[in-house]
Amino acid sequence: MFSTLAQAGRYLGQSMRLMVGLPEYDKYVEHMERTHPGQPIMTYEEFFRERQQARYGAGKRGGCC
């Protein structure tokens, strides 16, 4: 399944980040540079806030509290 231990570690790390909802800033930067050259790239802080907003929404209340 995995050709190297390093590959397995990368896969596990990515899986863990996705499970807890941590955004992949490096992947975002690579995507922007490759597919949208010349457009501004958010800072990590801007990117993190945008991902949190997309995940949880603004002013939305969920659950019982």
Backbone torsions as a table, in degrees:
resi	resn	phi	psi	omega
1	MET	NA	-55.7	177.5
2	PHE	-107.1	132.9	-177.7
3	SER	-78.6	-25.8	178.7
4	THR	-141.3	160.5	176.4
5	LEU	-65.5	-36.1	178.9
6	ALA	-62.7	-40.7	178.5
7	GLN	-63.4	-42.0	178.4
8	ALA	-62.9	-39.7	178.7
9	GLY	-64.8	-41.8	177.8
10	ARG	-63.2	-43.6	180.0
11	TYR	-62.7	-43.6	179.3
12	LEU	-64.4	-43.6	179.3
13	GLY	-61.6	-44.4	178.5
14	GLN	-63.2	-42.2	179.6
15	SER	-61.4	-42.7	-179.6
16	MET	-65.0	-42.8	178.7
17	ARG	-62.2	-41.0	179.2
18	LEU	-66.7	-36.7	-179.5
19	MET	-64.8	-37.1	-178.6
20	VAL	-96.9	1.5	173.7
21	GLY	82.7	20.3	177.4
22	LEU	-78.5	128.7	-178.7
23	PRO	-73.4	156.5	-179.4
24	GLU	-100.7	82.3	-176.8
25	TYR	-60.7	-42.8	-179.5
26	ASP	-59.3	-40.2	178.9
27	LYS	-66.3	-39.6	177.4
28	TYR	-60.6	-47.5	-179.6
29	VAL	-61.3	-45.5	178.2
30	GLU	-58.9	-44.5	179.7
31	HIS	-61.5	-47.2	-178.8
32	MET	-62.3	-43.2	-179.8
33	GLU	-65.9	-36.1	-176.7
34	ARG	-79.3	-44.9	-171.3
35	THR	-105.4	-16.2	-179.0
36	HIS	-133.7	56.1	-177.7
37	PRO	-62.2	142.0	178.9
38	GLY	89.3	-14.8	176.6
39	GLN	-85.2	148.2	179.9
40	PRO	-64.0	145.2	178.2
41	ILE	-108.6	130.5	179.6
42	MET	-63.4	150.3	170.8
43	THR	-70.9	168.2	178.7
44	TYR	-58.9	-41.5	-178.8
45	GLU	-63.2	-44.4	177.9
46	GLU	-62.5	-44.3	-179.8
47	PHE	-61.6	-45.2	-179.1
48	PHE	-61.9	-45.7	178.5
49	ARG	-61.7	-41.8	-179.8
50	GLU	-63.1	-42.4	178.8
51	ARG	-66.6	-39.3	177.0
52	GLN	-63.3	-42.8	178.7
53	GLN	-61.6	-44.2	-179.6
54	ALA	-65.1	-35.3	-177.3
55	ARG	-78.2	-44.3	-172.4
56	TYR	-107.0	-17.8	179.7
57	GLY	75.2	164.3	-179.8
58	ALA	-101.3	126.2	174.9
59	GLY	71.0	5.3	179.1
60	LYS	-83.5	134.0	176.4
61	ARG	-108.0	133.2	178.5
62	GLY	-125.9	165.3	177.3
63	GLY	74.0	-156.7	-172.7
64	CYS	-99.5	-4.8	-171.8
65	CYS	-100.3	NA	NA
